[in-house]
């Protein structure tokens, strides 16, 4: 559990510095230790949104909502992911 907290804090620090790729890696390491901790999924979803990886963000939020069906952050970030996917789809159609 101590390693989990350390990795999560490192991920949080990377987010604060705007290093979203590195933060996502730390949160992914956390998930290997605990697949039921929702905050690392919503945190990684935030990183994916910042990196324009909308499908990955949506998947993380879907996972959280299977565990906690009323998680507000997961709902909000999934909505942002859907919005990003729609914009991308529109842009591709115009090309």
N, C-alpha and C positions, 0 to 999 in steps of 0.2 A: 504494500500500500504506500510505503514511503517513496518508492521509485515512481509510482503513478503520480503522486503529488508533485514530485520534482519535475517530471516531464511536462505535466499540465502547466505548472508555473513557468517553465521555460517557453512553452508554446504561447502563453499569455504575454510574456515579455517580448517575444518576436512579433506578436500582433501589435503591441504598443509601438514598436519600431517600424511597423509597416512591412515587415518581412513575412508575408503571408505564405509563401512556399515553405519556408523553414518551419513556421508555426504549424502548418498542416501536417508536416512530417512528425513533429512532436506529438500532436494529437493522435495521429495514426499509431504511434508507438504506445500511447496510453490505451488505445482500443485493444491492443494485443493483451494487455494486462487485465482489462475490465470492459467487457462488451455491453454492460448494462448502465454505465454512467452516461447519462444523456448530455451533460454539459460539454463533454469533449466532442460529441457529434454536432451539436449546435455551433460550437466554436469552430470546428473544421468547416462546417457549412458556410460560416461567415468568411473564412479564408477563401473557399472556393468561389463565393460570390465576388470577392475582390479580385480574383484571378480570372473571372469570366467563365468559370467551369460550372455552368448552371445545372447540367444534368447530375454532376457529382453532388452538388449542394442539395438538390432535390432528393436524391437518394439518402443522404444523411438525415434530412428532415423526416422523410418517410419512416426511416428506422426508429427515430425518436418517437414519432407519433404512434408506432406500434407498441411501444413501451409505456409512454405517457400520452394518452389521447387528448390531453388538454394543455400541452406544452405551448405556451404563447410564442416563445422564440422560434420554435420549430414551424409553427403555422406562418409566422411573419416571414421567416427566411425562405420557406418553401414558396410563398407567394412571390417573393423577389426573384427566386429561381425561375418560376413559371413566366414571370414578366420578361426576364432575360432571354428565355428560350423563345418566347413569342417575337421579341424584337429581332433575334437572330434569324428566325424563320422568315420574317418579313424582309429582312435585308437580303437573304439568300434568294427569295422569290423575285426581287427586283434586279438581280444580277443577270 
